[in-house]
Amino acid sequence: MSRTRTRTRQRRPIILLRPVPRETPLHRVWAGTKVLSAAALSVAVSFAPSWTGLGILLSVLVVGVLVARIPRGVVPTIPWWVFAVLAVGLVLNAAGGGLTAYVRTMLLGVGLLVLASLVGWTTRLSDLVDALPVLFAPLRLVRLPVDEWVTVCALALRMLPTVRAEMRVLFAARKVRGRPGIRTPAGWWHEVIDAVGAVVSVSMRQVRDLGDALSVRGPRSATRRGPRSATRRPLRLRLGDVLTVLVVAGACTAITVWG
């Protein structure tokens, strides 16, 4: 019975930029506020990666996960070799006297990864695309091509779900074909080359279809209302945005002062 359960247990894949369907205060916060808050926390804790700074970052992440009601199932299954590599690094650093720095660096990386994932779990791609013109608006003062950058970022973000679906179909097809039992490094290298070639072929097809669509509808169709119309839209900050800014500002101040 235990063997059957082990075989039927499926590994949770890594899912990027897919929001968790919830109606929580953190989900209703403006996407730009979450992006700027995540950037501020990342910079603050990176310049002061002390135990105090890491503890403050952990506290903010725990509060964010609880407020957003993130389920456990969104966490992907971590392969065993990741723990093996971390264990080897732990042993080597312990032997060399750098155990404390290694543990703090590892906790910093995990904290930043969870912080970026929290933004992705609580933000829709459409909201993130709409926030880009507002976030890039100050760059207009130095005459930078903000509209072109916004269009490129919007296209990249909107194409992620399509590319992800194509990749899933591709890997499912390779799984159905079965593995030929490659045992040599050269065989693995050829397998990687074949996979990369298939991914490039799928991406080129998506780019061709997207280019045909843009040639008919125009590049402004990449965004829902166009870059300039999004910047002219009045920005309305809610109570959740104000609370998020206050919490992040307090956390960054505490990390800078006590870190």
C-alpha positions in Angstrom: 0.0 0.0 0.0 2.8 2.4 0.9 4.6 1.8 -2.4 1.4 2.5 -4.3 1.0 5.8 -2.5 4.6 6.7 -3.2 4.2 6.0 -6.9 0.9 7.9 -7.2 2.2 10.9 -5.3 2.9 13.6 -7.9 5.6 16.2 -7.6 4.4 19.8 -7.4 5.9 21.7 -10.3 7.4 25.2 -10.2 4.7 27.7 -11.1 5.8 31.3 -11.8 3.6 34.4 -12.0 0.3 32.5 -11.3 -1.8 34.2 -8.6 -3.6 32.3 -6.0 -7.3 32.9 -6.4 -8.1 34.6 -3.1 -10.0 37.8 -2.1 -7.6 39.1 0.6 -6.4 42.6 1.5 -3.0 41.8 0.0 -4.5 40.7 -3.3 -6.3 44.1 -3.5 -3.1 46.1 -3.0 -1.9 47.8 -6.2 0.7 45.8 -8.1 3.1 48.8 -8.2 3.0 49.1 -4.4 3.9 45.4 -4.0 6.7 45.6 -6.5 8.2 48.7 -4.9 7.8 47.2 -1.5 9.6 44.0 -2.5 12.4 46.0 -4.1 12.9 48.2 -1.0 13.0 45.1 1.3 15.4 43.3 -1.0 17.8 46.3 -1.1 17.6 46.9 2.7 18.2 43.3 3.8 20.9 42.8 1.1 23.0 45.7 2.5 22.4 44.5 6.1 22.1 40.7 6.0 22.4 40.4 9.8 20.4 38.1 12.0 18.2 41.0 13.0 17.6 42.0 9.4 16.8 38.4 8.5 14.4 38.1 11.4 12.6 41.3 10.4 12.3 40.0 6.8 11.0 36.7 8.0 8.4 38.4 10.2 7.2 40.5 7.2 7.0 37.4 5.0 5.0 35.4 7.7 2.5 38.3 8.0 2.2 38.6 4.3 1.6 34.8 3.8 -1.0 34.8 6.6 -2.8 37.9 5.3 -2.8 36.5 1.7 -3.9 33.0 2.9 -1.3 31.3 0.8 -1.9 27.5 0.8 0.8 25.0 1.3 0.2 23.4 -2.1 1.7 26.3 -4.0 5.2 25.4 -2.8 6.9 23.2 -5.4 8.5 19.9 -4.6 12.2 20.5 -4.1 14.5 17.9 -5.7 16.7 15.8 -3.4 19.9 17.1 -5.1 19.2 20.6 -4.0 19.4 19.5 -0.4 22.5 17.5 -1.2 24.3 20.5 -2.6 23.3 22.6 0.4 24.5 19.9 2.7 27.9 19.7 0.9 28.2 23.5 1.1 27.3 23.4 4.8 30.0 20.8 5.5 32.6 22.7 3.6 31.9 26.0 5.2 31.8 24.4 8.6 35.2 23.0 8.0 36.5 26.3 6.8 35.0 28.4 9.6 32.4 30.2 7.5 29.3 28.4 8.8 27.6 31.6 10.1 28.1 33.5 6.8 26.9 30.5 4.8 23.7 30.1 6.8 22.9 33.8 6.6 23.5 33.8 2.9 21.3 30.8 2.4 18.5 32.3 4.5 18.8 35.6 2.6 18.4 33.7 -0.7 15.4 31.8 0.5 13.8 35.0 1.9 14.2 36.9 -1.3 12.8 34.0 -3.3 9.7 33.8 -1.0 9.3 37.6 -1.2 9.3 37.5 -5.0 7.0 34.5 -5.0 4.6 36.3 -2.6 4.3 39.1 -5.2 3.6 36.6 -7.9 1.0 34.7 -5.8 -1.0 37.9 -5.1 -0.7 39.8 -8.4 -2.4 39.1 -11.7 -0.3 39.6 -14.9 -2.8 42.1 -16.2 -2.4 44.2 -13.0 1.3 44.0 -13.3 1.2 45.1 -16.9 -1.0 48.1 -16.0 1.4 49.1 -13.3 4.5 49.2 -15.5 3.7 52.6 -17.2 3.3 54.2 -13.8 6.5 52.7 -12.4 8.5 53.8 -15.4 6.9 57.2 -15.6 9.8 59.1 -13.8 12.2 57.9 -16.5 10.4 60.1 -19.0 12.1 63.1 -17.3 15.4 62.0 -18.7 13.9 61.3 -22.2 14.2 57.5 -22.0 12.1 55.3 -24.4 9.6 54.4 -21.7 6.8 53.5 -24.1 9.0 51.0 -25.9 10.2 49.4 -22.7 6.6 49.1 -21.4 5.5 47.5 -24.6 8.4 44.9 -24.5 7.7 44.1 -20.8 4.0 43.8 -21.5 4.5 41.5 -24.4 6.9 39.3 -22.3 4.6 39.1 -19.4 1.5 38.4 -21.5 3.4 35.7 -23.4 4.5 33.8 -20.3 1.3 31.8 -19.9 1.3 30.8 -23.5 4.9 29.7 -23.4 4.3 27.9 -20.2 1.5 25.9 -21.7 3.5 25.0 -24.8 6.4 23.9 -22.6 4.0 21.7 -20.6 2.8 20.1 -23.8 6.3 19.6 -25.0 7.5 17.9 -21.8 4.3 15.7 -21.7 5.0 14.6 -25.2 8.6 13.7 -24.3 7.4 11.8 -21.3 5.0 9.8 -23.4 7.8 8.8 -25.8 9.7 7.4 -22.9 13.4 7.8 -22.0 15.9 5.7 -24.1 18.0 4.9 -21.0 20.9 7.3 -21.5 23.8 6.4 -19.3 26.7 8.3 -20.7 27.5 12.1 -20.3 27.5 12.4 -24.1 24.0 11.0 -24.3 22.8 13.4 -21.6 24.3 16.3 -23.5 22.5 15.3 -26.7 19.3 15.0 -24.7 19.7 18.5 -23.4 20.5 19.8 -26.9 17.3 18.2 -28.3 15.2 19.7 -25.5 16.7 23.2 -26.0 16.1 22.9 -29.8 12.5 22.0 -29.2 12.0 24.9 -26.8 13.6 27.3 -29.3 11.3 26.0 -32.1 8.2 26.5 -29.9 9.3 30.0 -29.0 10.0 31.0 -32.6 6.5 29.8 -33.6 5.0 31.9 -30.8 7.1 34.9 -31.9 6.0 34.5 -35.5 2.3 34.4 -34.6 2.7 37.4 -32.3 4.5 39.3 -35.0 1.7 38.6 -37.4 -0.9 39.8 -34.8 1.0 43.0 -34.1 1.4 43.8 -37.7 -2.4 43.8 -38.0 -3.4 45.3 -34.7 -0.4 47.4 -33.9 2.1 47.3 -31.0 -0.3 49.2 -28.7 -2.5 46.1 -28.5 0.1 44.5 -26.3 -1.3 46.5 -23.4 -5.0 46.7 -22.6 -5.3 50.5 -22.7 -2.0 51.5 -24.2 1.0 52.9 -22.3 0.1 56.6 -22.3 -3.6 56.1 -21.4 -2.5 54.0 -18.5 -0.2 56.8 -17.2 -3.0 59.3 -17.5 -5.4 57.2 -15.5 -5.7 58.6 -12.0 -4.0 56.4 -9.5 -6.2 55.5 -6.5 -4.3 54.2 -3.4 -6.4 52.3 -0.9 -6.0 51.6 2.8 -4.1 48.4 2.0 -1.5 50.3 0.0 -1.0 52.8 2.8 -0.6 50.0 5.4 1.8 48.1 3.1 3.9 51.1 2.7 4.0 51.8 6.4 4.9 48.2 7.3 7.6 48.0 4.7 9.0 51.5 5.6 9.1 50.5 9.2 10.8 47.2 8.4 13.4 48.9 6.2 14.1 51.5 8.9 14.5 48.8 11.5 16.8 46.8 9.3 18.9 49.8 8.6 19.1 51.0 12.2 19.4 47.7 14.1 20.9 45.6 11.3 
